[in-house]
């Protein structure tokens, strides 16, 4: 068997489908660090079943999926396929196929899929396929990056895996583990079965007694049932006859009541007309009396005004004499106030002169104080300024002294730095020369690689453009495929959830779920299902139908009444609750009555409930019984209009579920329906259709993606490996250019460093000279600053003395100014008092003058008023005479109106007496009719209760009770035998009570438990035999494993020593069991000593020596049980060039008999390659693979 190919798609840094083909010999995969070449090793481990993300260099399994790049979206899955050719004999794999392809696919959702030859399988199947081949999770055929040293650093117990794989006992250990699991399961089953056997044994005896008691109970119960049904049929017949008679009586009394109501309506109508006439006459009489009263009031008012005007004229004459006297007195007072005002104005002039003199003196004092205040502030400013100058000078002095000290220290440091620069320059110049040599060699080599790559690129340019166009198109298809996959996954999740709700009857009552589960289990027959699952309604009408049916949606349809009775009996036994059943054979539909005539022509009518509901023909009667008399309207207003027109005797519902009930009650608002029971199946069908459409689209898109891949593969084949060779040249050129870049970068850094150091040296000399000059200048500045500080201190003392003199003078003048201010305030108060007296005197004189003028005007007004009052009195006397004549005419008309009113009232009194007699007659008729109706309702209620009692006790209707009586020969009850039959019924009830609590299921339970008991005993015996067989198998496996392991371990030890000496050129190496007596569980120690060394602990060896020992042990394992192929990922990374060459030569020899695939970047390993693959990462995060076969071309490019 050999490894034929490895295909990656969406795995880590390989988003595009990448295929590596392998042939015999040694294959080497090269590429710069970070190019993704080790992802190929991870892909091989992953596809063979690796479950540890740590072993494939990840933190979580989702990390294996391509995460996206600058211009590429993340992928939704990762897929790796590996193909083996197992056509050569003897076969390595336990498979009937000559070519075996193993595929693993992982989605971001966390789902994994495994395939063998494109057929789905389990991960366990893949493990079993590769057992004892050296391939797989515990195999030694794949050694990942950095894992070679773990063979040495592991604990002795942890090394057993690769030794067992080499010994070929991994399959036996797997069989042993499986057998031990089966043994543990068998023992657990035995324990459970033994517990069940003991439990059943304890139940058989008591159940036998309960079964006998139950049989007796059932016999008495059957006899009592016959008696009860006979009595019920007798009472039901009596009730039916009484209801018939009562119905006739009620109809007769209703007719009499209707006639009495008609007579009363005629009399009431006549009374109403006469009452209207009487009311009109009385209204006219009232209006006439109101007119008489109004005219009388106006006449009286006119006479009163005449008298009032006479009195007002007399009063005005008296007021005229008074006003003339007051005008004379006011003129005398005005003359006295004028003389007082002249005296006050003279005193005010004297006070104003004294105020002017005082204000002048106060202004002089205030001005001098202001001058002194300005002088004091100016001297304060001078003192503050000089203080700031003094502090600045002192700070400058401190700063100058610090700078002087710093410069002196700097000169000493510059001398030391100059000496250091001289020695460093010599060392850097030698390193620059070495960098120049490396750059020249790398530049020449890279140039030859680039020239060859350019020639190949010209040939591939056109093909690259075609491939890019196809890939862009394919990328769009992949995005579309990912979106479709997400849509399909979402739909499948929603379909599963909705289907689960339907299957589990979510939203239904416990009793309904119980009955359906019992029917599913086969314990109940004839159950068709809840009504909601048997009907379908268009989406538009679902709210209306759901609202109208309400809880009836959960009612269960059965084949017949027997099925319904069996289900009810089961509910009673389980105590699960109550449910309603619709037996197909018993449910009858009522036809729509006359009250529904014309409803279908009403505005907004959409249809009858049963017509808008689809179902199988056998359920139409049930649907019609529930919805046949339900009218569906578009709006509540239209439904209300239709119901009102028919006296609120119909049922109606609107599209949004607002309902009008027969009798006029409304039900509406917002409510939660029965979990969308009617819409679940329709929703599932809709989502399945959408899923089918999405799957068809996805298949078409995948075909387009596959076609695009095939086109790209065809173009790749046409290129004939040119692209791979070009990429190899670019990789090799890139490696040399990186060497050139690193050396050139180092050279430039050193040149810049040396140039800077030279400048620094020259600058240090100049800086020292400048520092000496600066020190001289700083010393002069220190002396000048100290002199200036002394001058500032002297000026501050003189300014302070002058400021003190100004403060003394200001205090003296301030005292004199305060005295003048007090005198000025006293004079102002006197002036204000005189001014106030002048104002008051002037106001009083003006008031007296104004009062005299007012009195003169008032007298004139009174004279004019007296003349006006005389004219008004004449007008009112004339009006009173005219109103007396008008009152005489109104009194005559009032007498005529009163006579008409009296005549109509007499006729009304006679009619009201007749009406009262008719009301009394109607009331008597109504009472008789009400009694008849009450009796009829009571009889019907008794009949309903009797039917309900029969159903509650025996789950029988009238029809089924009659049929039961006929089939079971129940004795008919005659009129004279009723008491005798009741006595028999009482006797049977007493016998049933005497039995006490009875488990009626005990008979069936006893038979069932007894059968189970016998079965369990047989199972327990079989399990004991199975345990003994498994224990024998495990002992046999352990015996064979120990023999095979010890035999292989001896060979491994021998080959380990041989390979070690061949690789190291001498030395000693062996492997030892830590517990030879327990070979199958023992740890394994490794002892190795390179030539010329004595080693007690392998951890004391260098990393390279440890890796070399691990490589030797690895090749010894392969020699004992050769693997079809081996993949080594940088196992020689820790070795020096000499040891790399040794490993390379050994691998070259081994590759003659098996496939070797090495991932490396060491030139010694590349030299042994029969096939060379290159891995690059031209775009960030995206790896590309190319190949270069063996031959002269490769040798030329590796020089």
VOKOL-247608 format. One line per field, with one value per residue (C-alpha): residue number from 1; y, x, z. Coordinates in steps of 0.5 Angstrom, whole numbers. Last residue first. Layout:
N
pos	NUM  ...
py	Y  ...
px	X  ...
pz	Z  ...
***
This chain:
1199
pos	1199  1198  1197  1196  1195  1194  1193  1192  1191  1190  1189  1188  1187  1186  1185  1184  1183  1182  1181  1180  1179  1178  1177  1176  1175  1174  1173  1172  1171  1170  1169  1168  1167  1166  1165  1164  1163  1162  1161  1160  1159  1158  1157  1156  1155  1154  1153  1152  1151  1150  1149  1148  1147  1146  1145  1144  1143  1142  1141  1140  1139  1138  1137  1136  1135  1134  1133  1132  1131  1130  1129  1128  1127  1126  1125  1124  1123  1122  1121  1120  1119  1118  1117  1116  1115  1114  1113  1112  1111  1110  1109  1108  1107  1106  1105  1104  1103  1102  1101  1100  1099  1098  1097  1096  1095  1094  1093  1092  1091  1090  1089  1088  1087  1086  1085  1084  1083  1082  1081  1080  1079  1078  1077  1076  1075  1074  1073  1072  1071  1070  1069  1068  1067  1066  1065  1064  1063  1062  1061  1060  1059  1058  1057  1056  1055  1054  1053  1052  1051  1050  1049  1048  1047  1046  1045  1044  1043  1042  1041  1040  1039  1038  1037  1036  1035  1034  1033  1032  1031  1030  1029  1028  1027  1026  1025  1024  1023  1022  1021  1020  1019  1018  1017  1016  1015  1014  1013  1012  1011  1010  1009  1008  1007  1006  1005  1004  1003  1002  1001  1000  999  998  997  996  995  994  993  992  991  990  989  988  987  986  985  984  983  982  981  980  979  978  977  976  975  974  973  972  971  970  969  968  967  966  965  964  963  962  961  960  959  958  957  956  955  954  953  952  951  950  949  948  947  946  945  944  943  942  941  940  939  938  937  936  935  934  933  932  931  930  929  928  927  926  925  924  923  922  921  920  919  918  917  916  915  914  913  912  911  910  909  908  907  906  905  904  903  902  901  900  899  898  897  896  895  894  893  892  891  890  889  888  887  886  885  884  883  882  881  880  879  878  877  876  875  874  873  872  871  870  869  868  867  866  865  864  863  862  861  860  859  858  857  856  855  854  853  852  851  850  849  848  847  846  845  844  843  842  841  840  839  838  837  836  835  834  833  832  831  830  829  828  827  826  825  824  823  822  821  820  819  818  817  816  815  814  813  812  811  810  809  808  807  806  805  804  803  802  801  800  799  798  797  796  795  794  793  792  791  790  789  788  787  786  785  784  783  782  781  780  779  778  777  776  775  774  773  772  771  770  769  768  767  766  765  764  763  762  761  760  759  758  757  756  755  754  753  752  751  750  749  748  747  746  745  744  743  742  741  740  739  738  737  736  735  734  733  732  731  730  729  728  727  726  725  724  723  722  721  720  719  718  717  716  715  714  713  712  711  710  709  708  707  706  705  704  703  702  701  700  699  698  697  696  695  694  693  692  691  690  689  688  687  686  685  684  683  682  681  680  679  678  677  676  675  674  673  672  671  670  669  668  667  666  665  664  663  662  661  660  659  658  657  656  655  654  653  652  651  650  649  648  647  646  645  644  643  642  641  640  639  638  637  636  635  634  633  632  631  630  629  628  627  626  625  624  623  622  621  620  619  618  617  616  615  614  613  612  611  610  609  608  607  606  605  604  603  602  601  600  599  598  597  596  595  594  593  592  591  590  589  588  587  586  585  584  583  582  581  580  579  578  577  576  575  574  573  572  571  570  569  568  567  566  565  564  563  562  561  560  559  558  557  556  555  554  553  552  551  550  549  548  547  546  545  544  543  542  541  540  539  538  537  536  535  534  533  532  531  530  529  528  527  526  525  524  523  522  521  520  519  518  517  516  515  514  513  512  511  510  509  508  507  506  505  504  503  502  501  500  499  498  497  496  495  494  493  492  491  490  489  488  487  486  485  484  483  482  481  480  479  478  477  476  475  474  473  472  471  470  469  468  467  466  465  464  463  462  461  460  459  458  457  456  455  454  453  452  451  450  449  448  447  446  445  444  443  442  441  440  439  438  437  436  435  434  433  432  431  430  429  428  427  426  425  424  423  422  421  420  419  418  417  416  415  414  413  412  411  410  409  408  407  406  405  404  403  402  401  400  399  398  397  396  395  394  393  392  391  390  389  388  387  386  385  384  383  382  381  380  379  378  377  376  375  374  373  372  371  370  369  368  367  366  365  364  363  362  361  360  359  358  357  356  355  354  353  352  351  350  349  348  347  346  345  344  343  342  341  340  339  338  337  336  335  334  333  332  331  330  329  328  327  326  325  324  323  322  321  320  319  318  317  316  315  314  313  312  311  310  309  308  307  306  305  304  303  302  301  300  299  298  297  296  295  294  293  292  291  290  289  288  287  286  285  284  283  282  281  280  279  278  277  276  275  274  273  272  271  270  269  268  267  266  265  264  263  262  261  260  259  258  257  256  255  254  253  252  251  250  249  248  247  246  245  244  243  242  241  240  239  238  237  236  235  234  233  232  231  230  229  228  227  226  225  224  223  222  221  220  219  218  217  216  215  214  213  212  211  210  209  208  207  206  205  204  203  202  201  200  199  198  197  196  195  194  193  192  191  190  189  188  187  186  185  184  183  182  181  180  179  178  177  176  175  174  173  172  171  170  169  168  167  166  165  164  163  162  161  160  159  158  157  156  155  154  153  152  151  150  149  148  147  146  145  144  143  142  141  140  139  138  137  136  135  134  133  132  131  130  129  128  127  126  125  124  123  122  121  120  119  118  117  116  115  114  113  112  111  110  109  108  107  106  105  104  103  102  101  100  99  98  97  96  95  94  93  92  91  90  89  88  87  86  85  84  83  82  81  80  79  78  77  76  75  74  73  72  71  70  69  68  67  66  65  64  63  62  61  60  59  58  57  56  55  54  53  52  51  50  49  48  47  46  45  44  43  42  41  40  39  38  37  36  35  34  33  32  31  30  29  28  27  26  25  24  23  22  21  20  19  18  17  16  15  14  13  12  11  10  9  8  7  6  5  4  3  2  1
py	50  48  51  47  41  42  42  36  31  30  33  41  42  48  49  56  58  64  68  74  73  70  65  60  52  48  41  37  30  25  29  27  34  38  35  37  44  45  48  42  38  31  25  18  13  6  1  5  11  7  9  16  17  14  19  25  23  23  30  33  30  34  40  41  38  42  42  35  33  38  35  28  24  17  12  4  3  -2  -6  -8  -3  3  2  2  9  12  10  13  19  20  19  25  29  28  30  36  39  37  32  32  31  24  22  17  19  16  20  18  16  17  14  12  9  9  7  4  4  -3  -4  -10  -13  -14  -18  -14  -8  -2  -5  -3  0  0  5  5  9  9  13  17  15  7  6  9  5  -2  -1  1  -5  -10  -6  -6  -13  -15  -11  -14  -21  -18  -15  -21  -26  -21  -19  -26  -28  -21  -23  -30  -27  -22  -28  -32  -26  -25  -32  -32  -26  -28  -34  -30  -25  -31  -34  -27  -26  -33  -30  -24  -27  -31  -25  -21  -26  -26  -18  -18  -23  -20  -13  -15  -18  -12  -7  -6  -5  -5  -1  -4  -10  -8  -2  -7  -11  -5  -2  -8  -8  -1  -3  -8  -4  1  -5  -6  1  2  -5  -2  3  -3  -3  -7  -12  -11  -17  -15  -13  -9  -5  -4  -1  3  6  7  11  15  16  12  14  9  14  20  19  17  22  27  24  25  32  34  31  34  41  40  38  45  49  46  48  55  56  54  58  64  63  64  70  73  72  75  81  82  82  87  91  91  94  99  101  102  107  111  112  115  120  122  124  128  132  133  137  141  144  147  151  154  156  160  164  166  170  174  176  178  184  187  187  191  197  198  198  205  209  207  209  216  217  215  220  226  224  224  231  233  229  233  240  238  235  241  245  240  240  248  246  241  246  251  246  243  250  251  244  246  252  249  243  248  251  245  242  249  248  241  242  248  244  238  243  246  239  237  244  242  235  237  242  236  232  238  238  231  231  237  233  227  232  234  227  225  231  228  221  222  226  220  215  220  220  212  212  216  211  205  208  209  202  199  203  200  193  194  196  190  185  189  187  180  179  183  178  171  174  174  167  165  168  164  157  159  159  153  149  152  148  142  142  142  136  132  134  131  125  125  126  120  116  118  115  109  108  110  105  99  100  100  94  90  92  90  83  82  84  80  74  76  76  69  66  70  67  60  62  65  60  55  59  59  51  50  55  51  44  42  49  45  41  47  50  43  44  51  48  42  47  52  46  44  51  51  44  46  52  47  43  49  52  45  45  52  50  44  48  53  47  44  51  51  44  46  52  49  43  49  54  50  49  56  56  55  63  68  74  81  84  81  77  80  78  79  73  68  70  76  75  79  74  78  76  77  72  71  67  69  70  78  80  78  86  86  80  83  90  87  83  89  93  88  87  82  77  70  67  61  56  50  51  46  41  42  40  34  32  34  29  23  27  29  36  43  49  55  52  50  57  60  65  72  76  84  87  81  77  70  73  72  67  65  67  61  56  53  45  42  37  30  27  19  15  20  20  27  26  32  31  30  30  25  21  15  11  16  18  10  10  16  13  7  11  15  8  5  12  11  12  18  25  28  35  40  45  45  49  55  53  60  64  59  59  67  67  62  65  69  63  58  53  45  40  33  36  41  36  32  25  19  15  8  4  5  2  2  6  12  11  12  18  21  20  23  29  30  30  34  40  41  47  42  36  32  30  37  41  36  38  45  45  40  45  51  47  45  52  55  49  50  58  57  52  57  63  59  56  64  65  59  61  68  65  61  67  70  64  63  70  69  62  66  71  66  62  69  70  63  64  70  68  62  67  71  66  64  71  71  65  68  74  71  68  74  78  73  73  80  81  76  80  87  84  81  88  92  87  90  97  96  93  99  104  101  103  110  111  109  115  120  118  119  126  128  126  131  137  135  136  143  145  142  146  153  151  150  157  161  158  160  167  168  166  171  176  174  175  182  184  181  185  192  191  190  196  201  198  200  207  208  206  211  217  215  215  222  225  222  225  232  232  230  235  241  237  238  245  247  242  246  253  251  248  255  258  253  254  262  260  255  260  265  260  258  265  266  259  261  267  263  258  263  265  258  257  263  260  254  257  260  254  250  255  254  246  246  250  245  239  241  242  235  232  234  232  225  225  226  222  216  217  217  211  207  208  205  199  197  198  193  188  188  187  181  178  178  175  169  168  167  163  158  157  156  151  148  147  143  139  137  135  131  127  126  122  118  116  113  109  106  103  100  97  94  90  88  86  82  78  76  73  69  66  65  61  56  55  54  49  45  45  42  36  34  35  31  25  26  26  19  16  18  15  9  9  11  5  0  3  3  -5  -7  -3  -6  -13  -11  -8  -14  -18  -13  -13  -21  -21  -15  -19  -25  -20  -17  -24  -25  -18  -20  -26  -23  -17  -19  -24  -18  -13  -19  -20  -13  -12  -18  -15  -8  -12  -17  -11  -7  -14  -14  -7  -8  -14  -10  -5  -10  -13  -6  -5  -12  -11  -4  -8  -13  -8  -4  -11  -10  -9  -2  0  -2  1  8  8  5  12  15  10  12  19  23  27  22  21  29  31  29  33  40  40  33  26  22  15  13  11  13  18  14  10  5  0  -4  -1  4  1  1  8  10  6  9  16  13  13  16  14  18  12  12  18  22  28  33  38  44  50  52  46  40  35  29  24  17  15  7  4  -3  -4  -10  -6  -9  -5  -8  -12  -18  -16  -10  -6  -2  5  10  17  22  27  34  38  45  49  55  59  66  71  73  80  81  74  69  65  58  53  49  54  51  45  50  52  50  47  40  36  42  41  34  30  27  22  20  27  31  28  29  36  38  35  39  45  45  48  54  60  62  60  60  54  46  40  34  27  21  15  13  17  23  27  34  37  44  46  53  56  53  57  53  47  50  45  40  34  29  24  17  14  7  0
px	46  39  36  41  40  32  33  37  32  27  20  19  12  8  3  0  -2  -7  -6  -3  -2  4  4  9  10  14  14  20  20  26  29  35  38  33  35  42  39  35  28  24  17  19  15  18  15  17  22  27  26  29  36  35  32  39  43  38  39  47  47  43  48  53  49  47  41  35  31  32  25  22  15  16  11  12  9  6  9  14  13  20  24  19  20  28  27  23  28  34  30  29  36  38  32  36  43  40  37  43  44  42  35  37  39  45  49  57  60  65  61  53  50  43  38  31  26  19  13  10  2  2  9  7  13  18  16  20  21  28  30  37  43  50  56  58  58  52  47  49  50  43  40  44  42  35  34  36  31  25  26  26  20  16  17  15  9  6  7  3  -2  -4  -5  -9  -14  -15  -16  -21  -25  -26  -29  -33  -36  -37  -41  -45  -47  -50  -53  -57  -60  -62  -66  -70  -72  -74  -78  -82  -83  -85  -91  -93  -93  -98  -103  -103  -104  -109  -113  -111  -114  -120  -117  -122  -123  -128  -132  -138  -139  -140  -145  -149  -150  -153  -158  -160  -161  -165  -169  -170  -173  -178  -180  -181  -185  -192  -191  -187  -179  -176  -171  -164  -163  -156  -157  -163  -161  -154  -158  -163  -157  -153  -159  -160  -152  -148  -141  -143  -143  -142  -146  -152  -151  -151  -157  -161  -158  -161  -168  -168  -166  -172  -177  -175  -175  -182  -184  -181  -185  -191  -191  -188  -195  -199  -196  -196  -204  -205  -201  -205  -211  -209  -206  -213  -217  -211  -213  -220  -219  -214  -219  -225  -220  -218  -225  -226  -219  -221  -227  -224  -218  -223  -227  -220  -219  -225  -224  -217  -219  -224  -218  -213  -218  -219  -211  -210  -214  -210  -204  -206  -207  -200  -196  -199  -197  -190  -189  -191  -186  -180  -181  -181  -175  -171  -173  -170  -164  -162  -162  -158  -152  -151  -151  -146  -141  -141  -139  -134  -130  -130  -127  -122  -120  -119  -115  -110  -109  -108  -103  -99  -99  -96  -91  -88  -88  -84  -79  -78  -77  -72  -68  -67  -65  -60  -57  -56  -52  -48  -45  -44  -40  -36  -33  -31  -27  -23  -22  -19  -15  -11  -10  -8  -2  0  0  4  10  10  10  16  20  18  21  28  29  27  32  37  35  35  42  45  41  45  52  50  48  54  59  55  54  62  63  58  62  68  64  61  68  70  64  64  71  68  63  67  71  65  62  68  67  59  60  65  60  54  58  59  52  49  54  53  45  46  51  45  40  44  45  38  36  41  39  32  34  37  30  26  30  29  21  21  25  20  14  16  17  10  7  11  8  5  1  -4  -5  -6  -11  -15  -15  -18  -23  -25  -25  -30  -34  -34  -37  -42  -44  -44  -49  -54  -54  -55  -61  -64  -63  -66  -72  -73  -72  -77  -82  -80  -82  -88  -90  -88  -92  -98  -98  -97  -102  -109  -105  -103  -101  -108  -109  -107  -112  -113  -120  -126  -132  -139  -146  -152  -156  -152  -145  -141  -134  -128  -122  -119  -123  -129  -134  -142  -147  -154  -160  -158  -165  -164  -162  -158  -153  -152  -151  -146  -142  -141  -139  -134  -131  -130  -135  -135  -142  -142  -148  -145  -138  -139  -144  -141  -134  -137  -141  -135  -130  -132  -131  -124  -123  -123  -126  -128  -135  -136  -135  -140  -138  -135  -141  -138  -145  -151  -153  -150  -154  -161  -164  -160  -166  -170  -165  -159  -159  -156  -150  -150  -144  -146  -142  -136  -135  -133  -129  -128  -123  -122  -116  -110  -113  -109  -116  -121  -117  -116  -124  -125  -121  -125  -131  -129  -127  -134  -137  -134  -128  -126  -124  -121  -123  -116  -119  -126  -122  -123  -127  -130  -123  -119  -124  -123  -116  -115  -119  -113  -109  -113  -116  -114  -118  -116  -110  -114  -119  -115  -113  -116  -117  -120  -115  -112  -106  -102  -97  -99  -106  -103  -99  -105  -110  -104  -103  -110  -111  -105  -108  -105  -100  -94  -97  -91  -91  -93  -88  -83  -85  -84  -77  -75  -78  -75  -68  -68  -70  -64  -59  -62  -61  -54  -53  -56  -52  -45  -47  -48  -41  -38  -42  -39  -32  -33  -34  -27  -24  -26  -23  -17  -15  -16  -11  -6  -7  -5  1  4  9  11  12  16  21  21  22  29  31  29  33  39  39  38  44  48  45  46  54  55  50  55  61  59  56  63  66  61  63  70  68  64  70  74  69  68  75  75  68  70  76  71  66  71  73  66  64  70  67  60  62  65  59  54  57  57  50  48  52  48  41  42  44  38  34  37  36  29  27  30  26  20  21  23  16  12  16  15  7  7  10  5  -1  1  2  -5  -8  -5  -8  -15  -14  -13  -19  -24  -21  -23  -30  -32  -30  -34  -40  -41  -41  -46  -51  -51  -53  -59  -61  -63  -67  -71  -73  -76  -80  -84  -86  -90  -93  -97  -100  -103  -106  -111  -113  -116  -119  -124  -126  -128  -133  -137  -137  -140  -146  -148  -148  -153  -158  -158  -158  -165  -168  -165  -169  -176  -175  -173  -179  -184  -180  -181  -189  -189  -184  -189  -195  -190  -188  -195  -197  -191  -193  -200  -198  -193  -199  -204  -199  -197  -204  -205  -198  -201  -208  -204  -200  -206  -209  -203  -202  -210  -209  -202  -206  -212  -207  -203  -210  -212  -205  -205  -212  -210  -203  -207  -211  -205  -202  -208  -208  -200  -201  -207  -202  -196  -201  -203  -196  -194  -199  -197  -190  -192  -195  -189  -184  -189  -188  -181  -180  -184  -179  -173  -175  -176  -170  -166  -169  -167  -160  -159  -161  -157  -151  -152  -151  -145  -142  -143  -139  -134  -133  -132  -127  -123  -123  -120  -115  -113  -111  -107  -104  -101  -98  -94  -92  -86  -83  -84  -79  -74  -74  -73  -67  -64  -65  -62  -56  -55  -55  -50  -46  -47  -45  -38  -37  -39  -34  -29  -30  -29  -23  -20  -22  -18  -12  -12  -12  -6  -3  2  8  9  3  4  11  8  3  7  11  7  8  16  14  15  22  25  19  17  23  20  14  17  13  9  11  6  8  9  2  -3  -7  -7  -2  3  -1  -3  -10  -12  -19  -21  -20  -23  -29  -29  -30  -36  -38  -41  -40  -35  -30  -30  -33  -33  -38  -37  -42  -39  -44  -37  -37  -32  -31  -27  -25  -22  -20  -19  -16  -16  -23  -25  -22  -18  -12  -5  -7  -2  -1  -1  -8  -8  -7  -9  -13  -13  -19  -19  -25  -26  -33  -36  -30  -28  -28  -23  -20  -15  -16  -21  -21  -20  -23  -18  -19  -26  -23  -21  -14  -10  -3  -6  -4  -7  -14  -14  -19  -14  -18  -14  -16  -14  -7  -6  -8  -4  2  0  -1  7  8  4  8  10  17  20  18  20  16  21  18  23  22  15  10  5  0  -1  -8  -11  -18  -18  -18  -11  -9  -13  -17  -22  -20  -15  -13  -8  -5  -3  0  2  0
pz	-13  -12  -19  -23  -19  -20  -28  -28  -26  -20  -21  -19  -15  -13  -7  -5  2  3  10  7  -1  -4  2  -1  -1  -5  -7  -9  -11  -11  -5  -2  -3  0  7  6  4  11  10  12  11  10  6  6  2  3  1  -3  2  7  4  2  10  12  8  10  17  16  12  18  23  19  18  26  28  32  26  24  25  21  20  18  14  14  9  8  16  17  23  26  22  23  30  29  25  31  36  32  30  38  39  34  37  44  41  38  44  48  53  61  60  57  65  66  60  59  53  48  43  44  50  50  55  54  59  58  63  64  63  58  61  68  70  66  70  68  61  58  51  49  46  46  42  35  28  31  26  25  32  34  28  30  38  36  32  37  42  37  36  43  44  38  41  48  45  41  47  52  47  46  53  54  48  51  58  55  51  57  61  56  56  63  63  57  61  67  62  59  66  68  61  63  70  67  62  67  71  65  64  71  71  65  67  74  71  67  72  77  72  76  83  88  94  99  97  101  97  91  95  98  91  88  94  92  85  87  91  86  81  86  87  79  78  78  72  68  68  62  64  61  55  54  46  47  53  50  44  48  52  46  43  49  50  54  58  64  70  67  60  64  69  63  60  66  67  60  62  68  65  60  65  69  62  61  68  67  61  63  69  65  61  67  69  63  62  69  67  60  64  69  63  60  66  67  59  60  66  62  57  62  65  58  56  62  61  54  56  62  57  52  58  60  53  52  59  57  51  55  60  54  51  58  59  53  56  62  58  54  61  64  58  58  65  64  58  63  69  64  62  69  71  65  68  75  72  68  75  78  73  74  82  81  76  82  87  83  82  89  91  85  89  96  93  89  96  100  94  95  103  102  97  101  107  104  101  108  111  105  106  114  112  107  112  117  112  110  117  118  111  114  120  116  111  117  119  112  112  118  116  109  112  116  110  105  110  111  103  103  108  104  97  100  103  96  92  97  96  88  88  92  87  81  84  85  77  75  78  76  69  69  71  66  60  62  62  56  52  55  53  46  46  49  44  38  40  42  35  31  35  34  27  27  31  26  20  24  26  19  16  21  20  12  13  17  12  7  10  12  5  2  6  4  -3  -3  0  -5  -10  -8  -7  -14  -17  -14  -16  -23  -23  -20  -25  -31  -29  -35  -36  -40  -33  -30  -35  -34  -27  -27  -32  -27  -21  -25  -27  -19  -17  -22  -20  -13  -15  -18  -12  -8  -12  -12  -4  -3  -7  -3  3  1  0  7  10  7  9  16  16  13  19  24  22  25  32  32  40  42  40  45  46  43  44  43  45  44  47  43  45  39  40  36  36  34  31  26  20  24  27  27  31  30  34  35  33  26  24  30  28  20  23  28  23  18  24  26  20  14  16  17  19  24  24  20  24  30  27  20  22  26  20  15  18  14  8  10  12  9  13  9  8  15  18  13  8  7  9  8  7  8  2  6  12  8  12  18  23  19  22  20  20  26  25  28  32  34  29  28  35  37  44  50  55  62  67  68  73  70  71  69  63  61  62  58  52  52  52  46  42  44  41  34  30  35  34  40  42  42  37  41  46  42  36  34  35  31  25  25  26  21  16  12  12  9  14  15  19  22  26  30  31  36  33  30  36  34  38  45  48  41  44  39  42  49  47  44  50  54  50  50  58  59  55  48  47  45  42  42  35  33  37  35  27  29  32  27  21  24  25  18  15  19  16  9  10  12  6  1  4  4  -3  -6  -3  -6  -13  -12  -11  -17  -22  -19  -19  -27  -28  -24  -28  -35  -33  -30  -37  -40  -36  -35  -41  -39  -32  -34  -37  -31  -26  -30  -29  -22  -20  -24  -20  -13  -14  -16  -10  -5  -7  -7  -1  3  2  3  10  12  10  14  20  20  20  26  30  28  30  37  39  37  40  47  47  45  50  56  54  53  60  63  59  61  68  68  63  69  74  70  69  76  78  72  75  82  80  75  81  85  79  78  86  86  80  83  89  85  82  89  92  86  86  93  92  86  91  96  91  88  96  97  91  93  100  97  92  98  103  97  96  103  103  97  99  106  102  98  103  107  101  100  107  106  100  103  108  103  100  106  108  101  101  108  104  99  104  107  100  98  105  103  96  99  104  98  94  100  100  93  93  99  95  89  93  96  89  87  92  90  83  85  89  83  79  83  83  76  76  80  75  69  73  75  67  65  71  68  61  63  68  62  57  62  62  55  54  60  56  50  53  56  49  46  52  52  44  45  51  46  41  47  50  43  42  49  47  41  44  50  45  42  48  50  44  44  51  49  44  49  53  48  46  53  54  48  50  57  54  50  56  60  55  54  62  63  57  61  67  64  60  66  71  65  65  72  73  67  70  77  73  70  76  80  75  75  83  83  77  81  88  84  81  87  90  84  85  92  90  84  87  91  85  80  85  86  78  77  82  79  72  74  77  71  66  70  70  62  61  65  61  54  56  58  51  47  51  50  42  42  46  40  35  38  39  32  36  32  35  42  42  39  45  50  51  56  61  61  62  55  54  49  45  46  42  35  37  34  28  27  27  22  21  29  30  36  32  26  21  24  20  27  27  20  19  26  27  21  23  30  26  24  16  10  4  -1  -1  7  9  16  17  23  26  30  26  23  19  19  13  14  8  7  0  -1  -7  -8  -5  0  6  12  10  9  3  1  -4  -8  -10  -3  -7  -1  -2  3  3  7  8  12  13  12  9  11  6  1  -1  5  8  11  17  13  18  22  28  29  33  38  41  35  33  30  37  41  37  40  36  31  26  20  17  22  22  15  15  21  17  11  16  17  10  12  9  16  16  8  4  3  2  1  -2  -2  -6  -9  -12  -8  -11  -7  -9  -7  -7  -5  2  4  10  15  11  6  1  2  -2  -1  -6  -7  0  -1  0
***
